[in-house]
Amino acid sequence: MAVSRGKGRRLGCLLLAAVATPAAQATLFKYVDPATRVVSYTNFRPPMAGARELVLRPQPAPRRAAPSPAAGKAQDGAPSPMLGMADFPRTGVERQRELDADRKHIISTELQAAEAELARLLAGRAPPERVTRHRGDVAALRRELARLQ
């Protein structure tokens, strides 16, 4: 009796899954070499003294809250392309001020470094494309810093 190619492949996958499943539930052993402190894991008991059996307990999958129906689907039943603001965690006012201050400091530092590099390139007669690129970087950093103030 001939088995079609699709059924044969499916049968092979099922057999592979059946063979692999018991191996996934095998007993594991951990051995730490006292001289080198190298940790070894194996599925058979090592002949060396000091090997201990690991008892593995499967952890239940974390439960996630069901998404709100409004956030998951549009009115026509298609998936919504964007999540609503209510779906994102909120940051406290003080924490947001700290984040903004950090961002401003980082951008100011980057701006100083970019301006110093631009001055170095101008003094060293660097290729025009590099100077143009660094001028663009400085301008972009200044715009970003202006948005924060």
Phi, psi and omega in degrees: 000126182273142178254131180295158185300316180294318179291323178296319179294319179295318179297319178298319179295320179295318178296318179298318179295321180293323180286323185283334184299313179297326180295329180289341181253019182288159176285138179247148178235146178241134179227130176250118179291121184294332182282313186257350182062024177278132180265131178237140175242139180210163179260009173230152183290119178292149181288346182285148176289148177100355177284138180231149181281136176266130176260110182257127177246124180296133178273138176293147179297141179297139180275132178252144178293143178292136179293150179293143182300326181291326182282331186274332186228145172278176183295329181276003177095351179281153178300140179286131182287338183229148175274154179278166180298331181291343181277353183252147179291150180263148177253138179294160183299313181296317180296321179294323177297318178298316180297318179295320179295319177298316180298316180298318179297316181296315181293322177298318179296317178297321179297316178299317180294320180293320177295320178296319179294320178297317178298320179295319180292321179293323180288331183265008180053058179286164178302144184302326182293327177290319179297316179298317180298314181291326175297320177297320178298315180297317180297319180294319179294322177295319178297317180296319179294323178295326178294332182279345184262000000 
